Amino acid sequence: MNAARPHPAFSLRLPAALAAVLLLGAGACQAEPRDLRTAQVEGRRLAYQVLGHDRPALVLISGLGDGMASFKAVAPDLARSATVILYDRAGYGDSDPAATPRDAAAADRELLGLLKASGVPGPYVIAGHSLGGLYAEYFAAHHPDLTAALILEESRPADFTRRCEAAKIGLCAPPPALARLMPKAAQAEIAALDATAAEVADLPPARSLPVLVLSRSLPRNAKPFDALWAQAQDDLAARYGAQHLTAPAGGHYVHKDQRDWFLAQVTAFLAKVSRSAPPTAGSRPGPGTR
């Protein structure tokens, strides 16, 4: 395992950004400063970027502790065949913090408001990494008219903490001492993790939706945590009747560790979604969209 990254058991899984926070202090999770746009959502400023002009529209949702900069190495390439929207959730990068609980419902309201402000019409392919996968699932279930497809990259399954604790594996979620070292926004998302998991677990799976699950490879002599994580990824794919692809190597950050492989799989999936999409003028989030 790469020594520069925390043990995966500490993540949701925990981001590489945490290692930078520990080494460099505050500011490690800032957004890339150029070409930023801002939107006012629920009285707060949210920072985002729009790259490319083609269809479909692809929304990238980062994981715990990460802002939109997590995708800076892949977003420009994805924008060659899609309109890519990436953003900082409340409290990350250049986005204002929020005083309200940071569960999946809050993330959903935030994203819906941002998409409306962006002017980019849907339906959208919603892609979530790690904790962002839970937010992506929630959005897709609540806004089927705005969702063309779903991509779950090393997404934390809603029942993972319960399964991990039942197996008595330990370190199923970030310990409080470690969580306190993370950015305030990440601390708020950790505090709401049980609520987020419950909100997503209660949702019926959208089995008619094209879904792609991407996960890391299972190492030889895998530890119990890693074996359970791999099984949970299989189960997540089965829940949606989804295509499940496993990276040839690397860790939790598939889009960084296996960049070329990630780009190839996502680009192929986007092409398939685009070919199967019916001709439409596009849909936009409205004030009553739910």
Sequence and secondary structure as in RCSB ss.txt:
>XXXX:A:sequence
MNAARPHPAFSLRLPAALAAVLLLGAGACQAEPRDLRTAQVEGRRLAYQVLGHDRPALVLISGLGDGMASFKAVA
PDLARSATVILYDRAGYGDSDPAATPRDAAAADRELLGLLKASGVPGPYVIAGHSLGGLYAEYFAAHHPDLTAAL
ILEESRPADFTRRCEAAKIGLCAPPPALARLMPKAAQAEIAALDATAAEVADLPPARSLPVLVLSRSLPRNAKPF
DALWAQAQDDLAARYGAQHLTAPAGGHYVHKDQRDWFLAQVTAFLAKVSRSAPPTAGSRPGPGTR
>XXXX:A:secstr
  TTS  GGGSSS  HHHHHHHHH TTTT    TT EEEEETTEEEEEEEE   SSEEEEE  TT  GGGGTTTH
HHHTTSSEEEEE  TTSTTS   SS  SHHHHHHHHHHHHHHH   B EEEEEETHHHHHHHHHHHH GGGEEEE
EEES   TTHHHHHHHTT S  S  HHHHTTS HHHHHHHHTHHHHHHHHHTS   TTS EEEEE    TT  HH
HHHHHHHHHHHHHHHT EEEE SS  S HHHHTHHHHHHHHHHHHHHHHHHS     B   TT  
